[in-house]
Amino acid sequence: MADRTLLTNARVLTCSGAPDERPAAADVLIEGDRIAAVAPGGLDADPAAVRTVDLAGATVLPGLGDAHVHTSWPLDFVFDHAGIAATPPGRHMLDVAAVVRTFLESGYTCIIGAGVTQPQDDLLAKDAIDRGLIPGPRIVPSGPMVAEVGGLGADGELMEVAGNAAELRDIVARQCDMGARALKLFISGDGVVPEHPSEDVYMNDEMLEAAVAEADRHGAFITVHARGSASVAMAARTGVRIVHHACFLDGAAVKALEARRGDVWVCPGLHYLYAMVNGHAEPWGMTPERIEASGYPLELRSQIEGMAMLRAAGVPILSGGDFGHQWTRHGTYAAELQRYVELAGMTPVEAICTATRNMGPAARLDIGQVRAGYLADLLVVDGDPATDVTVLQRPELRRAVMKGGEFAYVNPGVLS
């Protein structure tokens, strides 16, 4: 008989899709690594056949996910990419292990890689987690980011560089053969690097179509850094799966995304822009003058407007925050959800669904809902995140995290 666990006396937020859902009293039966039943009326179970855990009225919701993760960035990261690349691999992997543990203990049971600094960071972390050597979430692993000759990152110090479709296809094939499943391409600039403004467009349809086809052949998918509307539209029409940032959107870009609705996701990284514009990065050299020169204040306003356009068009949004800088520290990942509520007008449950319900199909995993048949990746918290989404940022309210039907993290304070 499979291992069975019954969570009783719980309030369950299923993330079924209703924007006004509230946690409701229910028991959750887990068999093996999956949810077997969610019973609003409670379940009678033979104590000899099931492990019963009384949650004393705590809220159970799906484990959270982040679709824009750089496991390479250590807990003390301050924008020194070259320093990370030069760190001895053994010491660096200890930093990576600390990062993935922090994600798990923060309630995140799935992360999608968005590019690594040392080539095997995601792959080695995933292997160690899957073997039970270190704690961490499920990882959809990435490899090094990929730039085009002449584009942002084309110096080749931190990214691989392609000059045409054939070269890009070869890079994608090689990374997929290593085990990467989310491959990130840079197809636009970034205002914080003045010589590569956000409106720049790199690569072309032929290159992206080749990359998408090769990734698909390996059961992988392409994600892109795309801040300007032209780059977003190109990503949408060529089959890219996850579009990061999408800060500047026009009607054509939204229409292209809408045409692929259900097969493309936008991952804004709203909190990162908010933190930069509001001075959180100033102690680390991001002066008001530098922020103004980057165009980020305009970009933030445009991204908020663009998210309203995406929601009106029914284009799904994924939570993912580019976290790891000291102004967006590891462990504060759910601040992204807070910005969706405060700035983008989402209900708390709509925001939570960007990190749960929407994450499952994007990651190609049976996760993101408290529903029979889904993987038992769950977060247990005190309080009601459907009313106050900031509950998810408070470690003292985080009781436990389950992954695959097992308790992967239990707050020591719960046991005292």
VOKEDREN-150777 format. One line per 4 residues: number of its first residue (from 1); for each residue x negated, y, z of C-alpha. Coordinates in nm, 3 decimals. Each point is the difference from the previous one (the first is absolute). Layout:
NUM> X/Y/Z; ...
! end
This chain:
1> 0.000/0.000/0.000; -0.125/0.347/-0.083; -0.086/0.234/0.284; 0.309/0.193/0.103
5> 0.022/0.332/0.184; 0.318/0.177/0.108; -0.011/0.374/0.065; 0.292/0.081/0.228
9> 0.147/0.312/0.154; -0.129/0.205/-0.293; 0.128/0.295/-0.200; -0.074/-0.072/-0.363
13> -0.064/0.253/-0.276; 0.022/-0.220/-0.308; -0.103/0.261/-0.262; 0.268/-0.134/-0.231
17> 0.007/0.327/-0.192; 0.277/0.203/0.164; -0.146/0.346/0.077; 0.212/0.035/0.313
21> -0.065/-0.349/0.142; -0.037/-0.017/0.377; -0.152/-0.280/0.208; 0.262/-0.256/0.099
25> -0.005/-0.267/0.268; -0.107/-0.334/-0.145; -0.219/-0.304/0.053; -0.267/-0.092/-0.253
29> -0.093/-0.363/-0.055; -0.340/-0.071/-0.154; -0.101/-0.337/-0.140; -0.361/-0.036/-0.100
33> -0.109/0.321/-0.168; 0.347/0.113/-0.114; 0.320/0.143/0.139; 0.264/-0.272/0.015
37> 0.297/0.203/0.126; 0.104/0.341/0.125; 0.301/-0.050/0.228; 0.196/0.305/0.120
41> 0.200/-0.220/0.235; -0.307/-0.166/0.149; -0.119/-0.356/-0.033; 0.011/-0.295/0.240
45> -0.325/-0.190/-0.014; -0.138/-0.305/0.177; -0.285/0.131/0.219; -0.189/-0.319/-0.071
49> 0.013/0.059/-0.376; -0.067/0.372/-0.023; -0.222/0.258/0.163; 0.227/0.278/0.128
53> -0.129/0.357/0.039; 0.227/0.251/0.177; -0.067/0.346/-0.144; 0.203/0.182/0.264
57> 0.176/0.226/-0.248; -0.305/0.100/-0.206; 0.037/0.076/-0.372; -0.115/-0.254/-0.258
61> -0.073/0.125/-0.352; -0.209/-0.128/-0.289; -0.374/0.040/0.030; -0.110/0.320/-0.170
65> -0.208/0.028/-0.316; -0.240/0.254/-0.148; -0.057/0.002/-0.375; -0.301/0.235/-0.011
69> -0.274/-0.148/0.216; -0.376/0.035/-0.002; -0.125/-0.264/0.243; -0.352/0.129/-0.067
73> 0.057/0.320/0.196; -0.109/-0.064/0.361; 0.174/0.131/0.310; -0.245/0.293/0.019
77> 0.013/0.085/-0.373; -0.066/0.362/-0.101; 0.007/0.003/-0.381; -0.350/-0.149/-0.030
81> 0.056/-0.253/-0.277; -0.369/-0.024/-0.087; -0.083/-0.077/0.362; 0.247/-0.290/0.002
85> -0.142/-0.136/-0.324; -0.348/0.004/0.157; 0.103/-0.164/0.330; -0.151/-0.349/0.046
89> 0.270/-0.250/-0.102; 0.011/-0.184/0.333; 0.053/0.311/0.206; 0.243/0.136/-0.256
93> 0.219/-0.311/0.013; 0.033/0.044/0.376; 0.143/0.345/-0.078; 0.239/-0.157/-0.251
97> 0.108/-0.258/0.260; 0.080/0.283/0.242; 0.209/0.175/-0.266; 0.214/-0.304/-0.085
101> 0.051/-0.074/0.369; 0.115/0.359/0.050; 0.254/-0.035/-0.280; 0.143/-0.316/0.158
105> 0.015/0.145/0.351; 0.176/0.306/-0.146; 0.284/-0.221/-0.124; -0.124/-0.040/-0.359
109> 0.024/-0.358/-0.124; -0.074/0.068/-0.368; -0.242/0.234/-0.174; -0.068/0.052/-0.369
113> -0.356/0.091/-0.086; -0.069/0.325/-0.183; -0.369/-0.041/-0.062; -0.305/-0.098/0.203
117> -0.345/0.149/0.044; -0.192/-0.324/0.035; 0.132/-0.239/-0.267; 0.124/-0.289/0.217
121> 0.142/0.189/0.298; 0.364/-0.097/-0.059; -0.086/-0.349/-0.118; -0.220/-0.087/0.298
125> 0.249/0.151/0.245; 0.289/-0.192/-0.157; -0.195/-0.326/0.013; -0.093/0.048/0.366
129> 0.361/0.087/0.090; 0.145/-0.291/-0.196; -0.245/-0.237/0.174; 0.101/0.134/0.341
133> -0.346/0.143/0.075; 0.116/0.358/0.057; 0.341/0.162/0.056; 0.147/0.200/-0.283
137> 0.293/0.046/-0.237; 0.071/-0.171/-0.327; -0.226/0.164/-0.259; 0.065/0.047/-0.370
141> -0.369/0.053/-0.073; -0.161/0.256/-0.224; -0.350/0.034/-0.141; -0.203/0.313/-0.078
145> 0.197/0.285/-0.156; -0.040/0.055/-0.373; -0.067/0.331/-0.178; -0.031/0.104/-0.364
149> -0.318/0.139/-0.147; 0.014/0.376/0.062; 0.277/-0.022/0.260; 0.014/0.029/0.377
153> -0.227/-0.270/0.145; -0.190/-0.050/-0.326; -0.339/0.047/0.167; 0.027/-0.373/0.071
157> -0.122/0.030/0.359; 0.323/-0.120/0.158; 0.214/-0.117/-0.292; -0.033/-0.220/-0.303
161> 0.014/0.194/-0.327; 0.161/-0.088/-0.332; -0.031/0.179/-0.331; 0.267/-0.180/-0.202
165> 0.274/-0.262/0.017; -0.235/-0.295/-0.049; -0.231/0.109/0.281; 0.297/0.061/0.230
169> 0.147/-0.341/-0.079; -0.335/-0.161/0.090; -0.013/0.183/0.333; 0.356/-0.106/0.085
173> -0.072/-0.363/-0.096; -0.315/-0.008/0.212; 0.168/0.150/0.305; 0.295/-0.238/-0.036
177> -0.236/-0.296/-0.027; -0.151/0.112/0.332; 0.349/-0.002/0.156; 0.122/0.360/-0.027
181> 0.376/0.028/-0.050; 0.058/0.377/0.015; -0.243/0.184/-0.228; -0.015/0.377/0.024
185> -0.085/0.230/-0.291; -0.065/0.374/0.018; 0.204/0.160/-0.279; 0.015/0.356/0.134
189> -0.214/0.247/0.185; 0.039/0.130/0.355; 0.011/0.366/0.089; -0.234/-0.043/0.294
193> -0.274/-0.060/-0.262; 0.019/0.330/-0.197; -0.167/-0.132/-0.314; 0.267/-0.272/-0.023
197> 0.339/0.172/0.056; 0.311/-0.204/0.073; 0.150/0.069/-0.343; -0.291/-0.172/-0.180
201> 0.088/-0.321/-0.183; -0.253/-0.282/-0.037; 0.029/-0.323/-0.196; 0.277/-0.047/-0.258
205> 0.291/-0.227/-0.084; -0.219/-0.256/-0.173; -0.230/-0.032/0.303; 0.283/-0.027/0.250
209> 0.194/-0.250/-0.208; -0.313/-0.216/-0.025; -0.055/0.021/0.376; 0.363/-0.084/0.079
213> 0.001/-0.298/-0.239; -0.323/-0.141/0.141; 0.113/0.045/0.361; 0.332/-0.166/-0.079
217> -0.185/-0.296/-0.153; -0.164/-0.054/0.341; 0.315/0.055/0.209; -0.128/0.342/0.106
221> 0.120/0.356/-0.061; -0.132/0.350/-0.067; 0.031/0.301/0.227; -0.112/0.351/-0.090
225> -0.109/0.327/0.154; 0.224/0.238/-0.197; 0.072/0.347/0.134; 0.116/0.189/-0.311
229> 0.322/-0.058/-0.193; -0.169/-0.107/-0.326; -0.203/-0.269/0.176; 0.309/-0.122/0.187
233> 0.198/-0.028/-0.325; -0.284/-0.194/-0.161; -0.013/-0.239/0.294; 0.375/-0.059/-0.019
237> 0.017/-0.072/-0.371; -0.300/-0.235/0.000; 0.118/-0.238/0.275; -0.195/0.118/0.304
241> 0.159/-0.139/0.316; -0.083/0.257/0.273; -0.056/0.370/-0.066; -0.189/0.173/0.279
245> 0.063/0.367/0.080; 0.219/0.118/-0.291; -0.030/0.351/0.142; 0.106/0.190/-0.311
249> 0.306/-0.140/-0.174; 0.203/0.131/-0.291; 0.310/-0.135/-0.171; -0.199/-0.212/-0.244
253> -0.197/-0.172/0.276; 0.312/-0.071/0.205; 0.181/-0.132/-0.309; -0.291/-0.234/-0.075
257> 0.006/-0.130/0.358; 0.377/-0.033/-0.003; -0.020/-0.214/-0.316; -0.208/-0.251/0.198
261> 0.211/0.022/0.317; -0.040/-0.317/0.204; -0.340/-0.077/-0.154; -0.200/0.308/0.101
265> -0.051/0.163/0.338; -0.128/0.344/0.100; -0.223/0.026/0.307; -0.026/0.373/0.086
269> -0.244/0.030/0.292; 0.197/0.299/0.126; -0.151/0.016/0.348; -0.352/0.036/-0.141
273> 0.097/0.315/-0.189; 0.197/0.129/0.299; -0.297/-0.049/0.232; -0.243/0.170/-0.239
277> 0.225/0.299/-0.062; 0.078/0.043/0.368; -0.362/0.023/0.110; -0.044/-0.344/0.153
281> -0.319/-0.050/-0.202; -0.156/0.338/0.075; -0.231/-0.130/0.278; -0.162/-0.224/-0.264
285> -0.076/0.272/-0.253; 0.330/0.026/-0.185; 0.026/0.375/0.047; 0.312/0.199/-0.091
289> -0.191/0.141/-0.296; -0.090/-0.346/-0.126; 0.357/-0.124/0.044; 0.136/0.302/-0.187
293> -0.250/-0.051/-0.281; 0.105/-0.366/-0.029; 0.356/0.098/-0.080; 0.128/-0.228/0.275
297> 0.256/0.250/0.139; 0.171/0.009/-0.341; -0.048/-0.374/-0.036; 0.174/-0.066/0.333
301> 0.301/0.209/-0.098; 0.012/-0.166/-0.340; -0.023/-0.349/0.148; 0.294/0.067/0.234
305> 0.206/0.119/-0.297; -0.114/-0.299/-0.203; 0.107/-0.247/0.270; 0.351/0.147/-0.019
309> -0.006/-0.058/-0.377; -0.114/-0.358/0.047; 0.270/-0.074/0.255; 0.267/0.148/-0.225
313> -0.123/-0.221/-0.285; -0.007/-0.311/0.216; -0.376/-0.051/-0.036; -0.119/-0.196/0.307
317> -0.255/0.160/0.230; -0.266/-0.193/0.188; -0.156/0.112/0.324; -0.375/0.033/-0.024
321> -0.211/0.275/0.143; -0.366/-0.020/-0.100; -0.069/-0.017/0.375; -0.343/-0.016/0.159
325> -0.128/0.358/0.001; -0.030/0.163/0.339; 0.294/0.223/-0.090; 0.203/-0.310/-0.094
329> -0.151/-0.241/0.246; 0.035/-0.375/-0.009; 0.288/-0.104/0.222; 0.217/0.300/-0.090
333> 0.140/-0.165/-0.313; 0.368/0.052/0.087; -0.051/0.378/-0.017; 0.070/-0.049/-0.371
337> 0.354/-0.106/0.088; 0.043/0.303/0.223; -0.086/0.230/-0.291; 0.259/-0.173/-0.220
341> 0.264/0.087/0.258; -0.119/0.352/0.084; -0.104/0.118/-0.346; 0.169/-0.223/-0.258
345> 0.345/-0.023/0.158; 0.014/-0.376/0.050; 0.190/-0.159/0.284; -0.226/-0.188/0.242
349> 0.122/-0.331/-0.143; -0.063/0.112/-0.359; -0.354/0.090/0.105; -0.048/-0.333/0.177
353> 0.120/-0.184/-0.312; -0.286/0.152/-0.200; -0.231/-0.199/0.230; 0.217/-0.313/0.019
357> 0.275/-0.078/-0.249; -0.181/0.167/-0.292; -0.333/-0.160/0.090; 0.110/-0.358/-0.059
361> 0.065/0.015/-0.376; -0.293/0.235/-0.056; -0.239/-0.242/0.173; 0.179/-0.304/-0.149
365> 0.060/-0.147/0.345; 0.313/-0.108/0.189; -0.038/0.273/0.260; 0.166/0.324/0.104
369> 0.339/-0.118/0.127; 0.120/-0.184/0.309; 0.185/-0.253/-0.207; 0.025/-0.378/-0.023
373> -0.263/-0.141/-0.234; -0.240/0.290/0.039; -0.340/-0.029/0.162; 0.019/0.060/0.374
377> -0.218/0.311/-0.003; 0.161/0.214/0.269; -0.062/0.301/0.220; 0.149/0.027/0.350
381> 0.029/0.349/0.150; 0.175/0.173/0.286; 0.229/0.282/-0.107; 0.198/0.054/-0.319
385> -0.209/0.080/-0.308; 0.323/0.035/-0.202; 0.070/0.314/0.203; -0.357/0.117/0.066
389> -0.257/-0.129/-0.248; -0.287/0.133/0.216; 0.064/-0.298/0.231; -0.216/-0.192/-0.247
393> -0.300/0.222/0.078; -0.002/-0.063/0.376; -0.225/-0.291/0.101; 0.157/-0.025/0.345
397> 0.339/-0.080/-0.161; -0.146/-0.268/-0.226; 0.074/-0.327/0.176; -0.116/-0.259/-0.249
401> -0.073/-0.084/-0.362; 0.086/-0.334/-0.159; -0.157/-0.127/-0.321; 0.111/-0.323/-0.157
405> 0.209/-0.092/0.303; -0.283/0.036/0.251; -0.071/0.280/0.244; -0.303/0.166/-0.156
409> -0.011/0.286/0.250; 0.159/0.047/0.343; -0.037/0.332/0.179; -0.196/-0.075/0.319
413> 0.219/0.250/0.184; 0.301/-0.226/-0.055; -0.166/-0.269/0.208; -0.092/0.223/0.296
! end
